[in-house]
Amino acid sequence: MKLLSSLLWFFLAASLVGAADEKSAPPPDAATATNAVIEAEYQKVLALDDAAQTEVDQWIRENQAFRAQGGGVPDAELNRRIAERRAPVQQAYLNFLTAHPNHARAHVSYGSFLNDTTDAAAALAQWEIARGLDPSIPAVWNNLANYYAENGPTTNAFADYAKAIELNPHEPLYYHNLGRVIYLFNQEAAGYFHLTEAETFAKVLTLYRQAQQLAPDDFPLASDIAQTYNAIRPFPADAALQAWNDALRLAHDDVEREGVRLHLARIKIQTGALDAAPS
């Protein structure tokens, strides 16, 4: 009743002083200018985040290289430096969200920042806030699905990746992610989607192929396609060989090429076709 009374009062007041409201309402340009200022603030926070992440990634790579040569700093020291570098970024997010608590994309970004710091529970909370504020953001559903794929329940991951695809059917990552989680949890997926084992792997390949149409040069995706054939029974050797050869053409370096050649050699040993193995 209180809500109804409030609504009746609002419409009555609007009918009585509509002209006054019209005069006092800010012009559209003012709202646009305000949004532009907020967006600029948000982009500054993202730039801080990106810069810190780039630097942290470099520290990690350098430390790994030093360790390979018998040097490097202890994990505790590296983690301390990383925490110190990320602290002002976290404060920037907190300041922005205090001023703009309904900025859904900032909650998405802050959740990703927290996830990078291995605080998955806090990241989940931010993504849930973002979903509540704006459920039309595909990245929210993809990030939530990533969480559930890692922590369960897996069925939430199936549903949330599918929602991300529905909202943005042009993003190859979403198809790839859904295909991968179905591959990894194929028994749960078979029950969830009401599929046989063969149909489940066929669904994985369909999703991967949809992703590949959008990202034809993606080596990890091509490798996952080939890996899927290895799990199918009876084993489709010809299709697997073709898929691994496709992946070989997309490999970026010797490490990736050697990994693919190992799979090719195993298939050729299994099928008795060693003479056709790549050099």
Order of alpha helices (4+ residues) and beta strands (2+ residues): alpha-alpha-alpha-alpha-alpha-alpha-alpha-alpha-alpha-alpha-alpha-alpha-alpha-alpha
